[in-house]
């Protein structure tokens, strides 16, 4: 048997009519989600991790349009979906982390440390 890969796989109810099993599954699901959020919050406390997350958000086209006049738009759409998912997880784990990431990125951009294509305004101008 392969190990579970998502929170939902940790939670199993064999008999949906059993109130006890359903309640236990809900509790285990909540505990697993809380543990994931606590881990992510701990990671977001590290400046290096926040910078990597910011670069990932930029690479997933979260800050710009995905429009291209070819089928590449579907690929970019998938990338942007991942970026949106990351943003949601960051906001859920630590609502202040995204704002802090923006401030840190602005400071690094002013120093020309962050590549132009990952800047929130995506201007490309140095």
Z-matrix of the N, CA and C atoms (Angstrom, degrees):
N
C 1 1.446
C 2 1.526 1 109.15
N 3 1.329 2 116.57 1 132.11
C 4 1.460 3 120.00 2 179.35
C 5 1.522 4 109.73 3 -80.37
N 6 1.328 5 116.90 4 148.39
C 7 1.462 6 119.37 5 179.83
C 8 1.529 7 110.94 6 -68.33
N 9 1.330 8 116.82 7 151.65
C 10 1.466 9 120.33 8 178.69
C 11 1.527 10 110.44 9 -62.39
N 12 1.330 11 116.05 10 144.34
C 13 1.463 12 119.98 11 -179.07
C 14 1.518 13 112.28 12 -112.54
N 15 1.308 14 118.37 13 -12.78
C 16 1.461 15 120.55 14 178.57
C 17 1.518 16 109.41 15 -132.46
N 18 1.321 17 114.94 16 163.90
C 19 1.456 18 120.68 17 178.77
C 20 1.524 19 109.95 18 -57.70
N 21 1.313 20 117.37 19 -42.23
C 22 1.465 21 120.99 20 -176.62
C 23 1.526 22 111.93 21 -61.31
N 24 1.339 23 118.10 22 -32.35
C 25 1.457 24 120.44 23 -179.13
C 26 1.526 25 112.74 24 -72.28
N 27 1.327 26 117.67 25 -21.26
C 28 1.454 27 120.69 26 177.76
C 29 1.531 28 111.03 27 -71.94
N 30 1.310 29 115.76 28 -23.29
C 31 1.452 30 120.98 29 -172.96
C 32 1.517 31 109.14 30 -102.46
N 33 1.326 32 115.17 31 120.27
C 34 1.453 33 118.50 32 -179.96
C 35 1.522 34 109.05 33 -132.93
N 36 1.302 35 115.36 34 134.94
C 37 1.460 36 121.84 35 175.30
C 38 1.516 37 106.40 36 -119.17
N 39 1.306 38 115.96 37 120.44
C 40 1.463 39 119.53 38 -179.60
C 41 1.526 40 111.61 39 -83.93
N 42 1.327 41 116.34 40 -27.92
C 43 1.455 42 120.38 41 -177.76
C 44 1.525 43 108.28 42 -135.53
N 45 1.319 44 116.53 43 103.00
C 46 1.461 45 121.08 44 -175.69
C 47 1.525 46 112.44 45 -66.13
N 48 1.303 47 118.23 46 -16.49
C 49 1.463 48 119.39 47 178.54
C 50 1.524 49 112.12 48 -86.82
N 51 1.331 50 116.35 49 -5.58
C 52 1.458 51 120.51 50 177.96
C 53 1.525 52 109.48 51 -86.72
N 54 1.325 53 115.84 52 108.72
C 55 1.461 54 120.89 53 -179.40
C 56 1.530 55 110.33 54 -58.67
N 57 1.304 56 117.33 55 -39.57
C 58 1.464 57 121.70 56 -179.76
C 59 1.523 58 111.61 57 -61.64
N 60 1.352 59 116.93 58 -45.86
C 61 1.464 60 120.05 59 179.33
C 62 1.526 61 111.58 60 -65.64
N 63 1.313 62 116.20 61 -40.70
C 64 1.462 63 120.35 62 -179.91
C 65 1.524 64 109.97 63 -64.56
N 66 1.321 65 117.39 64 -45.60
C 67 1.467 66 120.88 65 179.59
C 68 1.532 67 111.54 66 -64.24
N 69 1.326 68 116.18 67 -40.81
C 70 1.464 69 120.26 68 178.28
C 71 1.531 70 110.09 69 -64.15
N 72 1.316 71 117.07 70 -40.99
C 73 1.466 72 120.92 71 178.94
C 74 1.525 73 110.85 72 -64.17
N 75 1.329 74 116.98 73 -41.41
C 76 1.463 75 120.46 74 177.65
C 77 1.522 76 110.69 75 -61.67
N 78 1.323 77 116.69 76 -42.93
C 79 1.455 78 121.27 77 179.66
C 80 1.526 79 110.82 78 -63.84
N 81 1.334 80 116.83 79 -45.73
C 82 1.468 81 120.21 80 179.57
C 83 1.525 82 111.02 81 -64.16
N 84 1.324 83 117.26 82 -36.96
C 85 1.464 84 120.70 83 178.12
C 86 1.530 85 110.46 84 -65.54
N 87 1.319 86 116.72 85 -43.35
C 88 1.466 87 121.15 86 179.09
C 89 1.527 88 110.73 87 -64.28
N 90 1.330 89 117.39 88 -43.27
C 91 1.463 90 120.85 89 178.82
C 92 1.527 91 111.45 90 -62.53
N 93 1.326 92 116.61 91 -42.31
C 94 1.465 93 120.18 92 179.10
C 95 1.525 94 110.70 93 -64.06
N 96 1.322 95 117.67 94 -43.10
C 97 1.468 96 121.76 95 178.30
C 98 1.528 97 110.76 96 -64.14
N 99 1.317 98 116.81 97 -43.26
C 100 1.473 99 120.71 98 178.32
C 101 1.529 100 110.76 99 -61.18
N 102 1.336 101 116.94 100 -40.71
C 103 1.467 102 120.82 101 178.13
C 104 1.528 103 110.92 102 -63.75
N 105 1.337 104 117.07 103 -42.35
C 106 1.464 105 120.63 104 177.96
C 107 1.527 106 110.91 105 -61.61
N 108 1.321 107 116.69 106 -44.32
C 109 1.464 108 120.58 107 -179.42
C 110 1.527 109 110.91 108 -65.76
N 111 1.319 110 117.67 109 -38.85
C 112 1.467 111 121.02 110 178.44
C 113 1.528 112 110.36 111 -64.62
N 114 1.341 113 117.04 112 -41.50
C 115 1.466 114 120.35 113 177.57
C 116 1.528 115 110.82 114 -62.38
N 117 1.330 116 116.14 115 -45.92
C 118 1.462 117 120.02 116 -179.44
C 119 1.527 118 111.03 117 -64.58
N 120 1.319 119 116.81 118 -40.30
C 121 1.465 120 119.85 119 177.76
C 122 1.531 121 110.67 120 -61.03
N 123 1.313 122 116.35 121 -40.42
C 124 1.464 123 119.88 122 176.64
C 125 1.516 124 112.05 123 -62.49
N 126 1.311 125 116.99 124 -41.61
C 127 1.463 126 120.78 125 177.45
C 128 1.524 127 111.45 126 -65.70
N 129 1.338 128 116.47 127 -39.25
C 130 1.463 129 120.62 128 -179.86
C 131 1.521 130 112.74 129 -67.52
N 132 1.303 131 117.42 130 -13.61
C 133 1.466 132 120.81 131 176.23
C 134 1.531 133 110.97 132 -75.36
N 135 1.331 134 116.71 133 -13.63
C 136 1.464 135 120.91 134 -178.70
C 137 1.533 136 110.19 135 -94.65
N 138 1.335 137 118.23 136 122.53
C 139 1.471 138 120.94 137 -179.29
C 140 1.534 139 113.41 138 -56.22
N 141 1.327 140 117.49 139 -37.77
C 142 1.462 141 120.63 140 -179.65
C 143 1.527 142 110.92 141 -63.41
N 144 1.324 143 116.32 142 -40.20
C 145 1.461 144 120.32 143 179.39
C 146 1.529 145 110.46 144 -67.07
N 147 1.335 146 116.53 145 -42.29
C 148 1.474 147 119.40 146 178.34
C 149 1.523 148 111.04 147 -60.48
N 150 1.315 149 116.58 148 -40.24
C 151 1.464 150 119.54 149 179.48
C 152 1.525 151 110.26 150 -64.57
N 153 1.313 152 117.77 151 -43.03
C 154 1.465 153 120.33 152 178.07
C 155 1.524 154 111.38 153 -62.35
N 156 1.326 155 116.18 154 -40.85
C 157 1.462 156 119.55 155 177.80
C 158 1.532 157 110.61 156 -62.97
N 159 1.332 158 116.69 157 -40.47
C 160 1.465 159 120.56 158 179.13
C 161 1.530 160 110.43 159 -62.65
N 162 1.323 161 116.11 160 -42.88
C 163 1.460 162 119.88 161 178.21
C 164 1.526 163 111.25 162 -64.39
N 165 1.325 164 116.59 163 -38.74
C 166 1.470 165 120.20 164 176.72
C 167 1.527 166 111.13 165 -64.34
N 168 1.321 167 116.64 166 -42.17
C 169 1.462 168 119.57 167 178.17
C 170 1.522 169 110.49 168 -60.89
N 171 1.327 170 116.98 169 -40.93
C 172 1.462 171 120.20 170 177.23
C 173 1.516 172 112.15 171 -65.15
N 174 1.321 173 116.70 172 -40.52
C 175 1.461 174 121.29 173 -179.20
C 176 1.527 175 112.43 174 -68.19
N 177 1.318 176 116.59 175 -21.28
C 178 1.471 177 119.85 176 -179.84
C 179 1.526 178 112.44 177 -95.97
N 180 1.320 179 117.04 178 15.26
C 181 1.475 180 123.33 179 173.89
C 182 1.524 181 113.51 180 62.40
N 183 1.324 182 117.00 181 28.40
C 184 1.459 183 120.44 182 179.27
C 185 1.520 184 110.63 183 -67.65
N 186 1.328 185 116.73 184 -30.17
C 187 1.458 186 120.60 185 -174.29
C 188 1.525 187 114.43 186 -93.94
N 189 1.330 188 116.88 187 0.45
C 190 1.458 189 118.12 188 -178.12
C 191 1.523 190 110.93 189 -145.67
N 192 1.293 191 115.38 190 178.70
C 193 1.453 192 121.23 191 -178.77
C 194 1.529 193 110.27 192 -74.90
N 195 1.304 194 115.95 193 147.70
C 196 1.466 195 120.23 194 176.10
C 197 1.519 196 111.27 195 -95.81
N 198 1.334 197 116.86 196 0.39
C 199 1.454 198 119.69 197 -173.27
C 200 1.523 199 112.44 198 -66.33
N 201 1.292 200 115.16 199 127.46
C 202 1.465 201 125.33 200 166.52
C 203 1.525 202 105.40 201 -141.73
N 204 1.305 203 117.21 202 153.62
C 205 1.466 204 119.45 203 -175.92
C 206 1.522 205 111.67 204 -90.84
N 207 1.310 206 115.62 205 46.85
C 208 1.467 207 120.91 206 176.06
C 209 1.526 208 108.24 207 -150.30
N 210 1.304 209 115.05 208 179.20
C 211 1.466 210 118.97 209 -179.71
C 212 1.526 211 112.10 210 -69.01
N 213 1.330 212 118.17 211 -7.55
C 214 1.469 213 121.08 212 175.88
C 215 1.529 214 111.23 213 -60.09
N 216 1.320 215 116.81 214 -19.86
C 217 1.470 216 120.49 215 179.59
C 218 1.528 217 110.70 216 -58.59
N 219 1.340 218 116.96 217 -33.59
C 220 1.471 219 119.79 218 -179.94
C 221 1.525 220 110.50 219 -69.08
N 222 1.310 221 116.21 220 -39.22
C 223 1.458 222 121.21 221 177.25
C 224 1.530 223 110.18 222 -63.61
N 225 1.325 224 116.08 223 -47.06
C 226 1.460 225 120.34 224 179.33
C 227 1.532 226 111.37 225 -64.66
N 228 1.307 227 116.07 226 -35.17
C 229 1.462 228 119.49 227 177.67
C 230 1.524 229 110.64 228 -61.63
N 231 1.319 230 116.35 229 -42.11
C 232 1.467 231 120.11 230 176.94
C 233 1.513 232 111.91 231 -63.87
N 234 1.326 233 115.95 232 -41.27
C 235 1.465 234 119.36 233 177.09
C 236 1.524 235 110.47 234 -61.23
N 237 1.337 236 116.28 235 -44.06
C 238 1.461 237 120.16 236 -178.62
C 239 1.530 238 110.77 237 -65.29
N 240 1.327 239 117.26 238 -35.94
C 241 1.463 240 119.75 239 176.21
C 242 1.529 241 110.87 240 -59.48
N 243 1.330 242 116.35 241 -41.75
C 244 1.464 243 120.37 242 177.29
C 245 1.529 244 109.72 243 -62.71
N 246 1.317 245 116.82 244 -42.45
C 247 1.463 246 120.79 245 178.16
C 248 1.516 247 112.50 246 -61.60
N 249 1.334 248 115.81 247 -42.06
C 250 1.465 249 119.34 248 177.55
C 251 1.523 250 110.82 249 -64.23
N 252 1.325 251 116.52 250 -39.31
C 253 1.461 252 120.75 251 177.86
C 254 1.533 253 109.70 252 -62.41
N 255 1.349 254 116.87 253 -43.86
C 256 1.466 255 120.22 254 177.70
C 257 1.528 256 111.16 255 -60.62
N 258 1.342 257 116.60 256 -44.25
C 259 1.465 258 119.99 257 179.37
C 260 1.529 259 110.86 258 -60.41
N 261 1.316 260 116.61 259 -41.22
C 262 1.469 261 120.52 260 179.74
C 263 1.523 262 110.70 261 -63.74
N 264 1.336 263 116.83 262 -42.94
C 265 1.463 264 120.57 263 -179.68
C 266 1.535 265 110.72 264 -65.92
N 267 1.316 266 116.64 265 -41.20
C 268 1.467 267 120.58 266 178.65
C 269 1.526 268 109.87 267 -62.09
N 270 1.326 269 116.44 268 -46.86
C 271 1.471 270 120.36 269 -179.28
C 272 1.520 271 111.51 270 -64.29
N 273 1.326 272 117.44 271 -36.13
C 274 1.464 273 120.61 272 179.85
C 275 1.527 274 111.14 273 -70.55
N 276 1.319 275 116.85 274 -37.17
C 277 1.467 276 120.28 275 -177.57
C 278 1.523 277 111.83 276 -76.11
N 279 1.334 278 116.24 277 -40.86
C 280 1.467 279 120.23 278 -177.04
C 281 1.523 280 108.68 279 -155.68
N 282 1.329 281 117.66 280 96.65
C 283 1.468 282 121.21 281 -176.27
C 284 1.527 283 114.05 282 -55.71
N 285 1.316 284 118.45 283 -27.84
C 286 1.468 285 121.21 284 -179.21
C 287 1.526 286 112.59 285 -82.77
N 288 1.322 287 117.47 286 -15.61
C 289 1.469 288 120.68 287 -174.07
C 290 1.522 289 112.14 288 -64.38
N 291 1.326 290 117.94 289 -41.23
C 292 1.468 291 120.01 290 -178.28
C 293 1.528 292 110.57 291 -64.24
N 294 1.323 293 116.93 292 -42.80
C 295 1.469 294 120.52 293 178.45
C 296 1.525 295 109.66 294 -62.62
N 297 1.315 296 116.85 295 -42.14
C 298 1.464 297 121.01 296 177.76
C 299 1.528 298 110.21 297 -62.54
N 300 1.324 299 116.90 298 -41.31
C 301 1.462 300 120.82 299 178.02
C 302 1.529 301 110.59 300 -61.14
N 303 1.331 302 117.06 301 -40.64
C 304 1.463 303 120.45 302 177.82
C 305 1.531 304 110.93 303 -61.35
N 306 1.327 305 116.22 304 -46.17
C 307 1.467 306 120.43 305 -179.86
C 308 1.526 307 111.16 306 -61.88
N 309 1.333 308 116.07 307 -45.15
C 310 1.460 309 119.95 308 -179.85
C 311 1.530 310 111.06 309 -63.96
N 312 1.324 311 116.53 310 -40.65
C 313 1.462 312 120.24 311 179.32
C 314 1.527 313 110.86 312 -65.51
N 315 1.336 314 116.63 313 -39.86
C 316 1.469 315 119.93 314 178.26
C 317 1.526 316 110.27 315 -62.57
N 318 1.323 317 116.49 316 -40.80
C 319 1.470 318 119.73 317 179.09
C 320 1.521 319 110.60 318 -65.35
N 321 1.331 320 117.50 319 -42.31
C 322 1.462 321 120.54 320 179.48
C 323 1.528 322 111.23 321 -69.79
N 324 1.328 323 116.74 322 -35.59
C 325 1.458 324 120.60 323 177.74
C 326 1.522 325 109.95 324 -63.40
N 327 1.310 326 116.55 325 -40.61
C 328 1.463 327 120.84 326 178.51
C 329 1.526 328 110.98 327 -62.30
N 330 1.314 329 116.31 328 -28.27
C 331 1.464 330 121.21 329 178.51
C 332 1.528 331 111.64 330 -92.26
N 333 1.353 332 117.01 331 3.51
C 334 1.471 333 123.51 332 -176.87
C 335 1.524 334 112.38 333 58.76
N 336 1.326 335 116.46 334 38.15
C 337 1.457 336 121.14 335 177.50
C 338 1.521 337 110.61 336 -93.36
N 339 1.332 338 117.97 337 -34.64
C 340 1.460 339 121.60 338 -179.66
C 341 1.526 340 108.80 339 -88.57
N 342 1.335 341 117.49 340 130.99
C 343 1.463 342 120.19 341 178.92
C 344 1.528 343 111.07 342 -59.10
N 345 1.339 344 117.83 343 143.87
C 346 1.472 345 121.49 344 -176.53
C 347 1.523 346 114.29 345 -55.09
N 348 1.325 347 119.10 346 -34.48
C 349 1.462 348 119.62 347 -175.94
C 350 1.516 349 113.75 348 -75.44
N 351 1.322 350 119.13 349 -2.50
C 352 1.464 351 120.94 350 176.34
C 353 1.519 352 111.50 351 -113.11
N 354 1.324 353 117.29 352 7.42
C 355 1.463 354 120.81 353 177.50
C 356 1.520 355 109.48 354 -77.69
N 357 1.320 356 117.19 355 144.97
C 358 1.457 357 120.13 356 -177.45
C 359 1.521 358 114.06 357 -56.27
N 360 1.334 359 118.54 358 -35.74
C 361 1.458 360 119.70 359 -178.68
C 362 1.526 361 111.67 360 -84.35
N 363 1.348 362 117.01 361 -9.78
C 364 1.458 363 124.50 362 176.99
C 365 1.521 364 111.88 363 51.12
N 366 1.337 365 116.69 364 33.00
C 367 1.464 366 120.19 365 -175.81
C 368 1.525 367 112.12 366 -73.04
N 369 1.317 368 117.20 367 -35.39
C 370 1.439 369 119.62 368 -178.02
C 371 1.516 370 113.48 369 78.08
N 372 1.328 371 116.80 370 -6.91
C 373 1.460 372 120.63 371 179.60
C 374 1.520 373 109.37 372 -89.33
N 375 1.302 374 115.96 373 131.29
C 376 1.471 375 119.58 374 -179.98
C 377 1.503 376 110.65 375 -91.25
